Amino acid sequence: MSLLLPARHRRLYGLVAALALLITLSASSSGFAAGDVLLSRGRPALSSSDESSSLNAAKAVDGNTATRWASEEGLDPQWIRVDLGAAHTLSRVHLDWEAAYGKAYRVEVSPDGSAWTKAYSTTTGDGGIDEVTLPAATSGRYVRVYGTARGTAYGYSLKEFEVYGPAGGPDTTAPTAPGNPRVTGTTATSVSLAWDASTDDVGVTGYQVARDGAVVATATGTTYTDTGRTQGTAYTYTVKAVDAAGNVSAASAPVTGTPGQSTTSFTVVAAGDIADPGCAAGSNCGAENTAKRVEAINPDEVLTLGDNQYDTGSLSDFKKYYGTTWGRFLNKTHPSTGNHEYDDSTPAAGYKGYFGSRATPDGKTYYSWDRGGWHFVALDTEISMSATSAQGKWLEADLTKNTNGCVAAYWHRPLYSSGPQADMVSKPVWQILRAHGADLILNGHDHLYERFAPQNATGGADPAGVRELIVGTGGADSYGFESAQPNSQKRITDVKAVLKLTLTPTTYTGQLIRDNGSVLDTFGPVTCH
C-alpha cells in the first residue's frame, strides 16, 4: 500500500483495510486535510432527470447512504448539481456510487450555475467510492457531476455527493438579521408572524422568536404562530437567526401583535395560465395586459394558479416573459405549479429557480401562509395528492394546527369545470379541506372563468362546502365551455382577466376584473365558515 493517499479510493475490503486506510489518511500530505469542511449537506440540488420522485437529487446530499439519486435509465449525458449558497474555495468531492455508476464523468464548478469550468475528469471510473482531489484554488458556488458514459446499462446513481472546502478555523460569522418582520394575522388568542430569510456564509438552521424579550420558540422556517395569548394584550416580537455553529444574528426590528385586535381588510389578486413565449413587457399581449391591471389594482398579495410560464417553464423563458410582466409583483407573489412547469428539462427547475424560496419556503412545492385572519394553502397537482401521500398528510397536519377562521387553498387542476379539463386528481385534498371547513378553492388549467356555489367533493350542493373558482384567464389563449356542471353560477370565456378578492378576518368579496378595467362578475360579501 502506498503511503500517499491516491486521488480516488475504491471499495474497502474488510476491517484491516479500513483501519489501514484511516491511518494513511491521517498521515497523508497529499491534500485531504482532516479539517475539511462539508459544504453540501442539505443544500439545494438539481438533476438532469430523476428515475422517480423518490430518487431525486436531494437524496444525494442528505447525509443518508440508505437514500440515493438516480437518473433515468439508458441516457447520456446526465448530471447532478448542488448549490452551496455562496462561493467557496473547494478542496475535494466525495462520490458514493450505487451499482449504477459513471464510467466517464467530469466534476465541474460554476459561479452562477450557467458557465461551467472542468475541475476533474475520468474515463475509467469503476464505481464504489471516489474521492476526487480538486486543483488548488478551485472555487465556485455550484458544483456539478456531469456523466458522459455509464458504467452499466442503467443510469447514474449516487448515494452521496459531498463537496468539501478547506477549514478556515471555526465559524464565527453570524447570520444577517431577519428582515421585514410582520404580523400576518391574529385570532382572539394568537398572533401569526412572518419574516424574510437571513443569509449566512454556511447556512441558517433556525430562528429564535422572542416575545417581550424572552425566547419562546425556535422556528425552522420563516413563519411562526404564537398561541395561548390574552385577547387585547399587545405583545412585542423580535426574531434572531442561528447558524450550525451556534452563531446568533442581531435581532430583527420589533413588531407588535395584539390578539383579538380588529384587522383591516386586504386585497388578493389571483390568476393562472399566464405568460406565453414572446409576450414581454411593453407588448400588446395577454400577460402584459393583465399585469397592467394588477398594477392598477395594487393588491397586497398575488397568487398564481399554475402554468405561470408556457410552454416548458424554463428558467430562461421565466426571466424573459413572466419576469418582465407578472414578475413586477415578485415580492408579493405566492405561486403554485402547473403541468407546464413540470415540462421543463428538469421538472419544475425553472419554476423553482425563478421564484426561489417563494415557491418552496419549506423546501417543498406545497406550503401555507397566513394574513389577516386567513390561512392560505398552495398545493401541487403534479405530484400525488392522495390522502396517504406526503402532500396529503402534510395538508391534514397543517389544517389541524391552523387557528385562523378563514381558509383558502389554491392549485392548478380543478376538480370541477364546465370546460374541457376537469381532473379528479385533487378530490382527496378537497375532502380534507371540506372536513376542516375551508372556504375557497382557486384553480387554473381551464383557460376560462367559472364560479361555483359551495359544494362537497362529490359535487353535491353543500352550504358548508367549499366554493371553487377557476381563473385560468391570466394571459394565455382562451378555452370554450363544453357542458354546464351542477352548482356552476357564472361562466365567462374569451377574456383576459384577474380575480380580485377583498378579505376581512371573517368575510370575502370577489370581482373578476378584465384587463381593460371592466368588472365582469361580483359576489359577496360572504361570511367564512
Residue, then its C-alpha position, 0 to 999 in steps of 0.5 A: m500500500s502506498l503511503l500517499l493517499p491516491a486521488r480516488h479510493r475504491r471499495l474497502y475490503g474488510l476491517v484491516a483495510a479500513l483501519a489501514l486506510l484511516i491511518t494513511l489518511s491521517a498521515s497523508s500530505s497529499g491534500f485531504a486535510a482532516g479539517d475539511v469542511l462539508l459544504s453540501r449537506g442539505r443544500p439545494a440540488l438539481s438533476s438532469s432527470d430523476e428515475s422517480s420522485s423518490l430518487n431525486a437529487a436531494k437524496a444525494v446530499d442528505g447525509n443518508t447512504a440508505t437514500r440515493w439519486a438516480s437518473e433515468e435509465g439508458l441516457d447520456p449525458q446526465w448530471i447532478r448539481v448542488d448549490l452551496g449558497a455562496a462561493h467557496t474555495l473547494s478542496r475535494v468531492h466525495l462520490d458514493w456510487e450505487a451499482a449504477y455508476g459513471k464510467a466517464y464523468r467530469v466534476e465541474v464548478s460554476p459561479d452562477g450555475s450557467a458557465w461551467t469550468k472542468a475541475y476533474s475528469t475520468t474515463t475509467g471510473d469503476g464505481g464504489i467510492d471516489e474521492v476526487t482531489l480538486p486543483a488548488a484554488t478551485s472555487g465556485r458556488y455550484v458544483r456539478v457531476y456531469g456523466t458522459a458514459r455509464g458504467t452499466a446499462y442503467g443510469y447514474s446513481l449516487k448515494e452521496f455527493e459531498v463537496y468539501g472546502p478547506a477549514g478556515g478555523p471555526d465559524t464565527t460569522a453570524p447570520t444577517a438579521p431577519g428582515n421585514p418582520r410582520v404580523t400576518g394575522t391574529t385570532a382572539t388568542s394568537v398572533s401569526l408572524a412572518w419574516d424574510a430569510s437571513t443569509d449566512d456564509v454556511g447556512v441558517t438552521g433556525y430562528q429564535v422568536a422572542r416575545d417581550g424579550a424572552v425566547v419562546a420558540t425556535a422556528t425552522g422556517t420563516t413563519y411562526t404562530d404564537t398561541g395561548r395569548t390574552q385577547g387585547t394584550a399587545y405583545t412585542y416580537t423580535v426574531k434572531a437567526v442561528d447558524a450550525a455553529g451556534n452563531v446568533s444574528a442581531a435581532s430583527a426590528p420589533v413588531t407588535g401583535t395584539p390578539g383579538q385586535s380588529t384587522t383591516s381588510f386586504t386585497v388578493v389578486a389571483a390568476g393562472d395560465i399566464a405568460d406565453p413565449g414572446c409576450a414581454a413587457g411593453s407588448n400588446c399581449g395577454a400577460e402584459n395586459t393583465a399585469k397592467r391591471v394588477e398594477a392598477i389594482n395594487p393588491d397586497e398579495v398575488l397568487t398564481l394558479g399554475d402554468n405561470q410560464y408556457d410552454t416548458g417553464s424554463l428558467s430562461d423563458f421565466k426571466k424573459y416573459y413572466g419576469t418582465t410582466w407578472g414578475r413586477f409583483l415578485n415580492k408579493t407573489h405566492p405561486s403554485t405549479g402547473n403541468h407546464e412547469y413540470d415540462d421543463s428539462t428538469p421538472a419544475a427547475g425553472y419554476k423553482g429557480y425563478f421564484g426561489s424560496r417563494a415557491t418552496p419556503d419549506g423546501k417543498t412545492y406545497y406550503s401555507w401562509d397566513r394574513g389577516g385572519w386567513h390561512f392560505v394553502a398552495l398545493d401541487t397537482e403534479i405530484s400525488m395528492s392522495a390522502t396517504s401521500a406526503q402532500g396529503k398528510w402534510l395538508e391534514a397536519d397543517l389544517t389541524k394546527n391552523t387557528n385562523g377562521c378563514v381558509a383558502a387553498y389554491w392549485h392548478r387542476p380543478l376538480y370541477s369545470s364546465g370546460p374541457q379539463a376537469d381532473m379528479v386528481s385533487k378530490p382527496v385534498w378537497q375532502i380534507l379541506r371540506a372536513h376542516g371547513a375551508d372556504l375557497i378553492l382557486n384553480g387554473h388549467d381551464h383557460l376560462y372563468e367559472r364560479f361555483a356555489p359551495q359544494n362537497a367533493t362529490g359535487g353535491a350542493d353543500p352550504a358548508g362546502v367549499r366554493e371553487l373558482i377557476v381563473g385560468t384567464g391570466g394571459a394565455d389563449s382562451y378555452g370554450f365551455e363544453s357542458a354546464q356542471p351542477n352548482s356552476q353560477k357564472r361562466i365567462t370565456d374569451v377574456k383576459a382577466v384577474l380575480k380580485l378578492t377583498l378579505t376581512p378576518t371573517t368575510y370575502t368579496g370577489q370581482l373578476i376584473r378584465d384587463n381593460g378595467s371592466v368588472l365582469d362578475t361580483f359576489g359577496p360579501v360572504t361570511c367564512h365558515 
